[in-house]
Amino acid sequence: MKRWLLWLITLSLVGSITACGGVSSTNSSQDGSGIESTDSSSIMDSVEEEEALRDYDSYNLNTYLVPYWDTKIMYNETVMFVGADDEAPLLYTPTEIVSVRNYGLNIEYMEGVDYVVENGKIKRTANSAIPYFEVDQYYLSAPDSVAIKVVNDKADTPLTGTKYLKYDEYDVFTSKQIAITYRHAGTWQGTKPQGKSARLQNVLTKLKNAEDVNVVYYGDSITTGCNASGTSAGGNVAPYTPGFFTMVNEYLENKYGSFIFCANTAVAGWNTSQGLEAVQARVLDKNPDLLVLAFGMNDMNTPVDSYKTMIKGIMDRLFEQNPNANVILVGTTVSNYESDWYGNQELFIEALNELESEYNNVAVADMTTMHKDMFAQGKRFRDVTGNNINHPNDFVVRAYAQVILKTLLGDEFTI
């Protein structure tokens, strides 16, 4: 951006602070004291040195694909309050809050009026308009639909007695979540997803030659798109984020000019055994160049060896028909760690890594470690869930797309 344009933006900002009550924080900076600086030269230097701010007030493919592990701006990171006095941690300690909005991104909340930031955490004020769950609405004394029992020593809130987690679909939980866009100076403390394009050269060659590519996505409800906000299972509400498969396909088509023939044959509720039984109709008959295989969430009681055997069975059936096919094995996210639904999901990534080492045309996209690293770096399950048990919200749906694209493209995954 040219310096004269930045000067005009600065003048406009200074003139609008009083009228907008500080809501328009997009182009402002803070010195850490909570007092906004309006020095024009420092603002311009800051803009020139920092990442340019992308559109964040609605769903935007390029914004949503900015990797969480490689950016100084976090866009629409979600949190949810349980109890009026809850304090919500973020992945990084913010140096500047750009925007705090509702999940649909069409309502903006005001610092000092609706929220404050203390010790890097977001807190509601006494008269805040930000929604929240009462503790007894979230941790139930009796199950209201599905009996998901809380394991008390794993709960994010101190509890006594037998409690059950609230569970629901559509936008029941996301309507209580908020989205924070902020700058930070931190570094990703977890494992960074690895590029594995050398293992996926057959499909990459077609992409780079702008040839048509046939991709099959096969898995459970997460792969179908639950609870991405733009799907029926997500309520089909703002900001209308699509499933991760749509993001991946659109990115590849935009980058390479290929046409992606996409068959999403995933089935909600299915486990790996059901996936193997139906492989002929749901995979082989589609003859994919690339199979994105993502089972595991509903296999919480499946032994790891059995899981590995069934995933291998699906792949071997494909390779018998098409030895040149490529496969991305997606490690599942984990279920709510507060609940007794949490099972073997986190163990399957080891089996997938073993399978990767046994084939030259298979690569693992490790969403399991990415998901767990979010929690290790401060997130709570309720901050990033769509149904509070096993479905991701938009924030984790975006991570699926980011990790799959990094796995497939390596350093060529750029935004």
Secondary structure, DSSP 8 states (H G I E B T S, - for coil): --HHHHHHHHHHHHHHHHHHTT---TT-EE-SSS-EE--HHHHHHHHHHS------SS--HHHHTS-TTS-SEEEEEEEE-BSTT-EE--SS-EEEEEEEEETTSS-B--BTTTEEEETTEEEE-TT-----B-HHHHEESS-SSS--BB-GGG-SS---S--EE----TTTTGGGEEEEEEEE-----S------GGGGHHHHHHHHTT--EEEEEEESHHHHTTT-TTSGGGTS-TT----HHHHHHHHHHHHH---EEEEE---TT--HHHHHHTHHHHTGGG--SEEEEE--TT-TTS-HHHHHHHHHHHHHHHHHH-TT-EEEEE------TTBTT--GGGGHHHHHHHHHHH-SSEEEE-HHHHHHHHHHTT--GGGGBSSSSS-B-HHHHHHHHHHHHHHHHGGG---
